[in-house]
């Protein structure tokens, strides 16, 4: 099923300017299109639309040790609550922690790279409110965190 994720502002990457009234079309675990909301809504009538408050952009890369928590699963969940969709491999030396990361579908990267929302890319998204709090995390097209 195709899903159109939109918010008042969209970042294609975390370096550039956020643009208003844009959206990301997700099919399965991939980004199908990124562009103006009106254009994508018109091109895909009947598509499921998820309207989020805040700013929508690529998921974040966590480039340090994972947060402390009682279990590996809770350590991973702490990342998801912050909009993280990728971690650096160098911080995953514990096999139980690595297994929890793999089960969550977080990307494990050998080096830090900047995420960009591009058609054909993996649908890893995060929505942050004006206060910087993560409202929604999407990993490989699935909502894995949604702030109540």
ChimeraX attribute file (.defattr): number of C-alpha atoms within 10 A of each C-alpha:
attribute: neighborCount
match mode: 1-to-1
recipient: residues
	/A:1	7
	/A:2	17
	/A:3	20
	/A:4	23
	/A:5	21
	/A:6	27
	/A:7	22
	/A:8	16
	/A:9	19
	/A:10	27
	/A:11	20
	/A:12	21
	/A:13	17
	/A:14	16
	/A:15	10
	/A:16	8
	/A:17	11
	/A:18	17
	/A:19	17
	/A:20	15
	/A:21	14
	/A:22	23
	/A:23	31
	/A:24	29
	/A:25	25
	/A:26	26
	/A:27	18
	/A:28	14
	/A:29	16
	/A:30	18
	/A:31	24
	/A:32	19
	/A:33	18
	/A:34	21
	/A:35	17
	/A:36	16
	/A:37	19
	/A:38	11
	/A:39	12
	/A:40	18
	/A:41	17
	/A:42	10
	/A:43	10
	/A:44	13
	/A:45	8
	/A:46	10
	/A:47	15
	/A:48	15
	/A:49	15
	/A:50	13
	/A:51	13
	/A:52	17
	/A:53	16
	/A:54	21
	/A:55	22
	/A:56	31
	/A:57	27
	/A:58	26
	/A:59	28
	/A:60	21
	/A:61	21
	/A:62	19
	/A:63	16
	/A:64	12
	/A:65	11
	/A:66	17
	/A:67	13
	/A:68	11
	/A:69	12
	/A:70	7
	/A:71	12
	/A:72	20
	/A:73	17
	/A:74	15
	/A:75	17
	/A:76	25
	/A:77	19
	/A:78	17
	/A:79	22
	/A:80	26
	/A:81	18
	/A:82	21
	/A:83	29
	/A:84	26
	/A:85	29
	/A:86	24
	/A:87	25
	/A:88	19
	/A:89	16
	/A:90	13
	/A:91	15
	/A:92	17
	/A:93	9
	/A:94	9
	/A:95	10
	/A:96	13
	/A:97	19
	/A:98	18
	/A:99	13
	/A:100	18
	/A:101	23
	/A:102	13
	/A:103	11
	/A:104	17
	/A:105	14
	/A:106	21
	/A:107	19
	/A:108	20
	/A:109	14
	/A:110	10
	/A:111	10
	/A:112	14
	/A:113	10
	/A:114	11
	/A:115	20
	/A:116	18
	/A:117	22
	/A:118	17
	/A:119	15
	/A:120	13
	/A:121	16
	/A:122	21
	/A:123	26
	/A:124	29
	/A:125	27
	/A:126	26
	/A:127	29
	/A:128	20
	/A:129	14
	/A:130	10
	/A:131	7
	/A:132	11
	/A:133	14
	/A:134	22
	/A:135	21
	/A:136	25
	/A:137	30
	/A:138	22
	/A:139	24
	/A:140	23
	/A:141	20
	/A:142	15
	/A:143	14
	/A:144	17
	/A:145	20
	/A:146	15
	/A:147	9
	/A:148	5
